[in-house]
Amino acid sequence: MTRKLFGTDGVRGQANSWPMTAELALKLGAAAGRYFRQDGKNGHRVVIGKDTRLSCYMLENALTAGLTSTGMNVLLLGPVPTPAVGFLTRSMRADVGIMISASHNPASDNGIKFFGPDGFKLSDEAEAEIEAILEGECELAAPGDIGRAKRIEDGRGRYVEYAKTTLPRGARLSGLKVVVDCANGAAYKAAPEVLWELGAEVIPLGVSPNGRNINDGVGSTKPQLAAETVVAHGADIGICLDGDADRVLILDENGQVADGDQIMALFASRWAAEERLNDGTLVATVMSNLGLERFLQGQGLHLERTNVGDRYVVERMRNRGFNLGGEQSGHIVMTDYATTGDGLIAGLQFLLAMAETGNPASALTRQFDPVPQQLRNVRFGAGQAPMEAAAVKAAVRDAEARLIGRGRLLIRKSGTEPLVRVMGECEDPALLDEILSGIVAEIEAAL
């Protein structure tokens, strides 16, 4: 059974355009409700969280209507990070969790992603079954079995308290000055609260959401303001979250950015030394830098690669019993603490490393020298398939031949946007630029 509606991270698109319409959200809610209430019994519950986009109100109401129409009881969390939904789904014994967010995308976009009762994102198979229900006639609940909906006022507080417990008992962040950029998104209250309550001096950015400014010039995709703020205030570190706070970038005291690869390298090295890195293995995607792989090999550790998408990283981790993984983009998955990427908890683990080693952030964010890497994005229109063009295929074959023994090439369609992503790595930056420019030119010509 294949999926048509769901991508690599739920259903996503531009708000008020298919599939991100109130009509589709209502039907999707009803289909999900029917899927999770197959036994026909009452008392099933679903928790719904959201980020700060204006369209979240519309989608939240539509999902609630669909879910309650099939007998599900809905608990509305309000704005909370995506990992909080995973945590609260399991903590509150819900049958399903839903996060309304388009993550790092602009405010004009939105998305809907589902978590199972174990707090992990749904499998491809479960999403395909929900799609099948949506495409047919969805059986509604009897009038007396329609579900209820209510607001949960302490959802964020529960997550805040849990996040603090992921540090060792008695650990404090006193003496650390921290710039935290919340991207005007879902963690705009939770992240500064956690850091301040743990003793840090907090300089918050991106904590004034208005429904339209999420990820706008702030957050992990736009760390420039945070970098300038770190330097201007003499801060020890900057923590940049994205719109739903499931990813993080770290800025050192000089405002230099460390991506997910450097963060994972630090955690893998520390956890291995503490003998708590399961099977000496880190799980990352095909996008992670070759330098990370070489670093791990030098420490006697292993890197397992998956397809792009934190869901596939988590799937491999669960299947093989690994406890650390993530993506170069900043999804850091630590299944000892969370069921999905958690930018805030990853930031806390980095701060713990600073506190325990006494080293500045700059000494911890340079674990390896990355192999020169470039990523080019080419946008395509509906119905277009540029990678099928003969000239494009020929250019790719030629590029792969030129990179043998010198680097690697990865070309794929984005799972969240209509983009072809062309990524390459090579010790010779000039050769890499020449190769990628040639491929992109052929793709653009095919369009």
C-alpha positions in Angstrom: 0.0 0.0 0.0 1.6 3.3 -1.1 1.1 6.8 0.3 0.0 9.7 -1.9 -0.9 12.4 0.7 1.8 11.9 3.3 5.4 12.9 2.6 8.6 12.3 4.7 7.2 14.3 7.6 3.4 14.1 7.5 1.1 16.1 5.2 2.4 19.5 4.2 1.7 22.3 1.9 0.6 25.9 1.5 -2.2 26.9 3.9 -5.6 27.2 2.3 -4.4 25.3 -0.7 -4.8 21.6 -1.2 -3.9 19.6 0.9 -3.7 22.1 3.7 -7.3 23.1 3.6 -9.9 22.9 6.4 -11.9 20.5 4.3 -9.0 18.0 3.9 -8.0 18.4 7.6 -11.6 17.6 8.7 -11.5 14.4 6.5 -8.0 13.5 7.7 -9.1 13.9 11.3 -12.1 11.6 10.7 -10.0 9.0 8.9 -7.4 9.1 11.7 -10.1 8.8 14.3 -11.6 5.8 12.5 -8.2 4.2 12.2 -7.4 4.6 16.0 -11.0 3.6 17.1 -11.3 0.4 15.1 -12.6 -1.4 18.2 -15.7 0.9 18.2 -15.3 1.6 22.0 -15.6 5.0 23.6 -12.9 6.7 25.7 -10.1 7.0 23.0 -8.2 10.2 23.2 -5.9 12.3 21.0 -3.6 15.2 21.9 -3.1 18.0 19.5 -0.3 20.5 19.6 0.6 23.3 17.2 3.1 25.9 16.4 2.4 29.6 16.1 1.2 29.9 12.5 -2.1 31.8 11.9 -3.4 28.8 9.9 -3.0 26.5 12.9 -6.3 27.8 14.4 -8.2 26.7 11.2 -6.5 23.3 11.0 -6.9 22.6 14.7 -10.6 23.3 14.6 -11.1 21.2 11.5 -9.1 18.3 12.8 -11.0 18.5 16.1 -14.3 18.3 14.2 -13.2 15.3 12.2 -11.8 13.4 15.2 -14.8 14.0 17.5 -17.2 13.0 14.7 -15.7 9.5 14.9 -15.9 9.4 18.7 -12.4 10.5 19.6 -11.9 12.8 22.7 -9.6 15.6 21.8 -7.1 17.3 24.3 -5.8 20.6 22.9 -2.3 21.5 24.1 -1.9 24.9 22.4 1.6 25.9 21.1 4.1 23.3 22.2 7.2 21.8 20.5 6.8 18.8 18.3 8.8 16.6 20.7 6.4 17.7 23.5 3.6 16.1 21.5 5.5 12.8 21.3 6.2 12.9 25.0 2.6 13.9 26.0 1.0 11.3 23.8 2.7 8.6 25.7 2.6 10.4 29.1 -1.2 11.1 28.9 -2.0 7.6 27.6 -3.4 9.0 24.3 -4.1 6.8 21.4 -2.7 9.3 18.9 -0.8 12.6 18.9 -1.0 15.2 16.2 1.3 18.2 15.6 0.2 21.0 13.4 3.4 22.6 12.0 5.4 23.0 8.9 8.6 23.0 10.9 11.3 25.3 9.3 9.0 26.4 6.4 7.6 29.9 6.1 4.4 31.0 7.8 2.4 30.5 4.6 2.9 26.8 4.9 1.6 24.3 7.3 1.6 20.6 8.0 0.0 17.8 10.0 2.0 14.9 11.5 0.9 11.9 13.6 2.3 10.1 16.6 1.2 6.6 17.7 0.4 5.7 21.3 4.1 5.0 22.0 5.0 8.6 21.2 6.8 7.7 17.9 5.8 9.0 14.5 3.5 6.7 12.6 5.0 4.2 10.2 4.6 4.5 6.4 2.1 1.6 6.5 -0.1 3.2 9.1 -0.2 6.5 7.1 -1.1 4.5 4.0 -4.0 2.9 5.9 -5.3 6.3 7.0 -5.1 7.5 3.4 -7.2 4.4 2.4 -9.9 5.2 4.9 -9.9 8.9 3.8 -10.4 7.9 0.2 -13.5 5.8 1.1 -16.6 6.4 3.1 -15.6 7.1 6.7 -18.1 5.6 9.3 -19.1 8.3 11.8 -20.0 7.7 15.4 -23.5 7.4 16.7 -24.9 10.7 18.1 -24.4 9.5 21.7 -20.8 8.5 21.0 -19.5 11.8 19.5 -16.3 12.8 21.2 -15.5 15.8 23.4 -12.8 18.4 23.2 -11.1 20.4 25.9 -8.1 22.6 26.4 -5.2 21.3 28.5 -3.5 24.2 30.4 -0.5 22.3 31.8 0.8 20.6 28.7 3.8 23.0 28.2 4.5 22.8 31.9 4.7 19.0 31.9 7.2 19.1 29.1 9.3 21.9 30.7 9.6 19.8 33.9 10.5 16.7 31.9 13.1 18.5 29.8 14.9 19.5 33.0 15.0 15.9 34.2 17.1 14.9 31.2 20.1 16.4 32.9 21.8 14.6 35.9 20.2 15.3 39.3 21.7 18.5 40.7 23.1 19.7 37.4 23.0 23.5 37.0 23.8 25.9 34.2 24.8 28.7 36.5 27.4 31.0 35.1 26.5 30.3 31.5 25.1 33.2 29.3 22.9 31.6 26.7 21.2 33.2 23.6 18.2 31.1 22.7 16.5 31.8 19.3 13.0 30.3 19.3 12.2 31.3 15.7 8.9 32.9 16.9 7.7 29.3 17.0 6.4 26.6 19.2 9.1 26.8 21.9 8.9 30.5 22.4 7.9 30.0 26.0 9.2 26.6 26.9 12.8 27.0 25.9 13.6 30.2 27.8 11.8 28.8 30.8 13.8 25.6 31.0 17.2 27.4 30.6 16.4 30.1 33.2 15.0 27.6 35.7 18.3 25.6 35.3 20.3 28.7 36.3 21.4 30.1 33.0 21.4 33.8 32.1 19.1 33.8 29.2 18.9 36.2 26.2 15.8 35.3 24.2 15.3 35.9 20.5 12.3 35.0 18.4 9.8 35.0 21.3 7.2 37.4 19.9 5.1 35.3 17.5 2.2 37.1 15.7 1.0 34.2 13.4 3.0 35.4 10.4 6.6 35.7 11.6 7.6 32.2 12.4 11.1 31.4 11.0 11.2 34.9 9.5 14.8 36.1 9.8 15.2 34.0 13.0 15.7 30.4 14.0 17.9 27.5 12.8 17.5 28.4 9.2 18.5 32.0 9.7 21.1 32.1 12.5 22.7 35.4 11.6 20.8 37.5 14.2 21.5 35.0 16.9 25.2 35.0 15.9 25.4 38.8 16.1 23.6 38.7 19.5 26.0 36.1 20.9 29.0 38.3 20.0 27.3 41.6 21.1 26.4 40.3 24.5 29.5 38.2 25.1 27.4 35.1 25.4 28.9 31.7 25.9 26.7 29.9 23.4 23.7 30.4 21.1 21.0 27.8 20.7 18.9 28.2 17.5 15.7 26.2 17.2 13.3 25.9 14.2 9.6 26.6 14.2 8.5 23.4 15.9 11.8 23.0 18.0 12.6 19.5 16.8 15.9 20.7 15.4 18.8 22.8 16.7 22.0 24.5 15.6 24.7 25.6 18.1 26.6 28.8 17.9 29.9 29.1 19.7 31.0 32.2 21.6 32.4 33.7 18.4 29.0 33.3 16.6 30.3 30.4 14.4 27.6 27.8 13.5 27.9 24.1 14.2 25.4 21.9 12.4 23.9 18.6 13.4 26.9 16.6 12.2 29.3 18.3 14.7 26.7 18.0 17.5 26.2 14.3 16.8 30.0 13.8 16.7 30.4 15.3 20.2 27.5 13.3 21.7 28.7 10.0 20.1 32.2 10.6 21.4 31.1 11.4 24.9 28.5 8.6 25.1 31.0 6.1 23.8 33.5 7.2 26.5 30.8 6.7 29.1 29.9 3.3 27.6 26.3 4.3 26.8 26.4 4.5 23.0 24.5 1.4 22.0 26.7 -0.9 19.8 29.1 2.0 19.3 26.8 3.2 16.5 25.5 6.6 15.4 22.6 6.7 12.8 22.5 9.5 10.3 21.2 10.1 6.8 22.9 10.1 3.4 23.3 13.9 3.8 25.7 13.8 6.7 29.2 14.8 5.9 31.9 12.3 5.0 34.1 13.9 7.6 31.7 12.7 10.3 32.0 9.1 9.0 35.8 9.4 9.1 35.8 10.9 12.6 33.7 8.0 14.0 35.9 5.4 12.3 38.9 7.0 13.9 37.3 6.4 17.3 36.4 2.8 16.5 32.7 3.8 16.1 30.3 3.0 13.3 28.0 5.2 11.2 24.8 3.8 9.7 23.2 5.9 7.0 19.5 6.1 6.1 17.3 7.9 3.7 16.7 11.6 4.4 14.1 12.2 7.1 14.3 11.9 10.8 11.5 9.3 10.7 13.8 6.9 8.9 16.6 7.6 11.3 14.3 6.7 14.2 13.0 3.6 12.4 16.6 2.3 12.1 17.3 3.2 15.7 14.3 1.3 16.9 14.8 -1.7 14.7 18.5 -2.1 15.7 18.4 -0.9 19.3 20.6 2.2 18.7 20.1 5.3 21.0 21.7 8.2 19.1 21.0 9.5 15.6 20.0 12.5 13.6 20.4 14.7 10.6 22.9 17.3 9.5 20.0 19.8 9.5 19.9 19.6 13.3 17.5 16.9 14.2 19.2 15.1 17.1 17.4 12.0 18.2 18.2 10.6 21.6 15.8 7.8 22.4 17.0 7.6 26.0 15.1 11.0 26.3 12.7 11.5 23.4 10.8 9.8 20.7 11.8 12.3 18.0 14.3 15.1 17.3 14.3 17.5 20.3 16.2 20.7 19.8 15.8 21.9 23.4 17.0 18.7 25.0 19.9 18.5 22.5 20.8 22.0 23.5 20.8 21.0 27.2 23.1 18.0 26.5 25.5 20.4 24.8 25.4 22.8 27.7 26.0 19.8 30.0 29.2 19.0 28.0 30.3 22.6 28.5 29.6 22.5 32.2 31.3 19.1 32.8 34.4 19.7 30.6 34.9 23.4 31.3 35.6 23.9 27.6 34.1 26.8 25.6 31.6 26.0 22.9 34.2 26.6 20.2 36.3 23.7 21.5 33.3 21.4 21.4 31.8 22.3 18.1 34.8 21.5 16.0 35.0 17.7 16.4 36.1 17.1 12.8 37.1 18.9 9.6 34.2 18.5 7.2 34.8 17.5 3.6 33.8 20.4 1.3 30.1 20.0 0.6 27.6 21.9 -1.6 23.9 21.7 -1.8 21.9 23.2 -4.7 18.1 23.3 -4.8 16.1 23.4 -8.1 12.4 24.1 -7.9 10.1 22.3 -10.3 6.4 22.6 -11.1 3.5 20.2 -10.9 3.7 17.3 -13.2 7.4 17.9 -14.1 10.0 15.1 -13.8 13.3 16.7 -14.7 15.4 13.7 -13.4 13.9 11.5 -16.2 15.5 13.6 -19.0 18.2 11.8 -20.9 20.6 14.8 -20.7 20.2 15.0 -16.9 20.9 11.2 -16.5 23.9 11.5 -18.7 25.2 14.5 -16.6 24.8 12.5 -13.4 26.6 9.5 -14.8 29.5 11.7 -15.9 29.6 13.4 -12.5 29.7 10.1 -10.6 32.5 8.8 -12.7 34.6 12.0 -12.1 34.0 11.7 -8.3 35.1 8.0 -7.9 37.6 7.9 -5.1 37.4 11.6 -4.5 33.9 12.2 -3.1 30.2 11.4 -3.6 27.1 12.7 -5.2 23.5 12.6 -3.9 20.5 13.8 -5.9 16.9 13.4 -4.6 13.5 15.0 -4.5 12.6 16.8 -1.3 9.9 15.1 0.7 8.5 18.4 2.0 8.9 20.9 -0.9 8.8 20.7 -4.8 12.6 20.8 -5.0 15.3 18.6 -6.5 18.2 18.6 -4.1 21.7 18.2 -5.6 24.4 17.5 -3.1 28.0 16.7 -3.6 31.2 16.3 -1.5 34.7 16.4 -2.8 38.2 17.3 -1.4 38.6 19.6 -4.5 36.0 22.5 -4.0 36.6 23.8 -7.6 35.9 20.4 -9.1 32.8 20.1 -6.9 31.5 23.5 -8.0 32.0 22.6 -11.6 30.3 19.3 -11.4 27.2 20.6 -9.5 26.8 23.6 -11.7 26.7 21.3 -14.7 24.0 19.0 -13.2 21.9 22.0 -12.1 22.2 23.5 -15.6 20.9 20.3 -17.2 18.0 20.1 -14.7 17.0 23.7 -15.4 17.2 23.1 -19.1 14.9 20.0 -18.7 12.4 22.2 -16.9 
